[in-house]
Amino acid sequence: MPRRRFFGLVLLASAMLAGCMESPEERIADGLAHARQAFEQESMDTNETAADRELYLPGGYTIEKPSDENNVIITKGSDSFVLFINPNEAADSKFFYDLQKANPDQQWLVDETFEQNGRFGFTTVRLIAEDRYEIVESIGGVKMTTISEESAIAGNMDWMMRTVRSIDTEE
């Protein structure tokens, strides 16, 4: 039994080290795959209210008060996320994407668009400092942005798109 436990610990340690060895490009690609999947799937059930809108928010995240009807600050620990809701833009709006593309000098590592069932969405990622990336995810008139550490890119891209996808602006 002790020998079996030892081999189990060795396998667990190997798996953890392999995860630590993942490159930024692999983390971004993983996050992008999750963002695309979140965009294409059914909307998450809502569990929070902010700015008079129902939305999905994973456990451990907090909506900061006061939030106005268009800007919502979400935090987890020292990380902040800004959610902007423009009720004047439909689900197929490219307004936020066009704003992202207005500055031709900005170099985006990821510039991916999604379209499905009358919805337009996008994910952009750019390096802003060593180990710091700006992530922007949007569907129609809903956009979320953050500055992310490299190690958190994939997870942030996943839950951010799930949250953006959960918000219905067509009320």
N, C-alpha and C positions, 0 to 999 in steps of 0.2 A: 504493500500500500504506500509506504513512503516514497518508493521509487516512482510510482505512478503519479503521485502528487508533484514530485520534482519535475518530471517531464511535462506535466500540465503547466507548471509555472514557467518553464523554459519556453513552451509554445506561446503562452500568454505574453511573456516579455518580448518574444520575437515579433509577434503581431503588433504590439504597441510600438516597438522601434520602427517597424516597417511603415506604420502610419505617420510617424514623426519624420520619415524620410521623404514624404510626398512633396513634390516640387510645387511652387506657386502656380505654375501652369496647370498641373494636375488638379489642384484644389479649385482653381477657377473653372476648369472644365467640368468637374464634379458638381460645383455649385450651379453652373449653367444648365446642366442636365436636370438638376432638381428644380430650378426655376421654370424651365420649359414644361416639366411634368406638372408643376403646380398651376401653371397657366392653363394647361390643357384639361386638367381634371375638374370635376365639380367643385364648386366653392366650398370652403370649410364652413362648418357650423359656427355661427357667431357666438361669442362668449363675453364680449365687452361692449361698452358704448362710449364713444368719444365724438365730440362735435355733433351731437344728435344723430350719429350714424352708428349702426351695429357693425362690429368687425370681429374677426378672429385674432386672438393674441395668445401666443404660447405661454405656458406657465413660467413664472419668474420675471416676466416683463411688466412694467408699470406705466400707466398713462399718467403723465405729470399734469398737475393742475397749476394754474389755469391753462386750458387749451381753448383757443377760439374756434369758431365754426369751420375754419379752413385749415388751420395748422395744429397738428397734434405732436407733442413731444413724447416719445416712448423711451424708457430707459431700462437697462439691466446692468446693475453694478455701475461702473463708470462709463459704460457705452451708451450713446444717445443715438436715436433714430428720429428723423423728421418725416412725418406723414403729412402730405398736402392733399387736400380734397377740393377740387374745383367742380362744383355741381353744374356749371355751365357747359362742361365738356361731356360728350357722349362716350360710350364704351369704345367706339371706333376712332376716337379723336387721336390725332398725331401731334397735338399741340406741344406736349412736354418733350416728345422726341425731337420735334423741329427746334425747340429751344436748346436741347443738348447739342444739336448739330450746328447751331448758329456760329459758334467759334471754331473756325477751321484749324486753329493752332492747337486745340486740345487733342491729345493723342490717347485714344481709347484702346485698351488691351482687349476689351470685349465690347462689341457693338452688335447686339443680336436683337432682331425683331421677331414678333410672333403675331399671327393672325388666325382667328378661329371664331366661328359663329358670330360674326359681327363685332368682335372685340379686337383691338390692336394693343399690343403690349411690347415692352422692350426691357432689356437689361444692358446697362453699360457699366464697365469697370475701368478705372484708370489708376495707375500708380501715382501717388502724390508725395510720398516720402518713403524712405527705406522701411519696409515692412508695413506700410500703411496704404490702403486702397480706398478710393471712393467708389461706392456701389450705389447705383440708381436703378430702381425697378418701378415700372409703371404699367397701368392698364387704363386707357382712356383718360379720364379726369382725375385719377388717383395716382400719386407718386410717393415713393418712399426713398430716402437717401440716408447714408451713413458713411462714416469713416471706419474702416474695419482693419483689424490686424490680419496679417496673412493667414494665421492659423484658424481664424474664424470665418474666412470668406465663404466657404461652401455652406456652412450652417446658416449664415446670415442671408445668403442669396435664396436659400430654400424658404425660411420662415417669412422673409420680407415679401416674396411673391405670393405666398399663401395668404398673408394678411391683406395685401393689395387686392388680390382676387376676391376676397370675402366681402369687399365693400361695394354696395349697390348705390350708384349715383343717380339711377333712373327712377327716382321717387316722385 
